Amino acid sequence: MHDIDELRELRDFDPGTAPLDDATRHRARARLLAAMDRPVARVRPRRPMLRIALTASLAAAVSAGVLVAVRDDGGTRTHPTARPPVAGTPTLQNASARTVLAKAAAYQRSHEKQVAPRDDQYIYSKEIIKETEQGTGTTKTYVDEDWRSVDNSKSSWVMEIGKGWWSPPLKKNEGVWPTQDWTRLSKLPTDPDKLLRAMRDPFDRTPDYSQPIKADDWWMIDFSLEGLLYRVPVMPAGLRAAAYEALGKIPGVRATPGVRDARGRVGIGITYSDKGRPSLGTMIFDPDTYAFLGFRNTRTSGDGKDKKTYIQLSYLDSWAVVDRVKVRPAAGG
């Protein structure tokens, strides 16, 4: 399995761009897909994120920019030219993966903690990351703690493999995916079929649910859903379960038994592949309860003889809603 060390980012668009017609939207999508194979030298965090300056729609933004692949060390990396995923209905996808994700959704619904944070609060999360360098077998453990503004109106504190920094609020006409804005999350559909359609353009706040999903939509849907599941620790009721069910309907999603998580537990791995683009990573579920255990990803640094490959195993240790940034919740809170 080949994992993406760094995911894709959309940025630097002209906020005055006018809305597009259907033909231009189609051309923009084609450019977006082709741009994924262009090497770009730029340092960015490992977290899966799309960032754009919003205009009237996602397509308007896409028309002015490209989707790029980046790495921790600023080096470039190319990927195979993407071929369209298997066209057709969800019945073509791996049945066992759908079963695992459906049971994971059921577990989530029965164990979900209802929360309703205020706009002036923060979502605190503590993530444990175990990273093993493949050449030496050396393992390091990192503890990443984030305090994210609920409505993104204030600066947030975020960490990446042990390093932290202040993340400023988004500027006017700017958006980021996956979003942490609770109001925006609350407006996403909890019907899995509608959520699939909404994830074709995650910045579109008024998606057309009547339009069928096309073969070249699936990669973006998977990227949007996995980013949501990976980087948003707390969601409104029903959204995470719907995301699991939606993911199970994507052609190319596969289930693999015997995958170990960061704590050494053996689970079932869920991975997406479209026969041309490397997977974003693997989600791991308990084989008995179908509770979510964590993620498995791959990261590289350096080039040539200095290139190193790391296997990352991570899990969410705890989370809470807090009133102030960089103040940890009380024990048991």
Helices and strands as residue ranges (DSSP letters): E 8-9, H 22-35, E 39-43, E 50-53, H 58-62, E 68-71, G 90-92, H 95-111, E 122-133, E 139-149, E 156-160, E 163-167, E 174-177, H 182-186, H 192-198, G 215-217, H 218-231, H 239-247, E 253-260, E 266-272, E 282-285, E 292-301, G 304-306, E 308-322
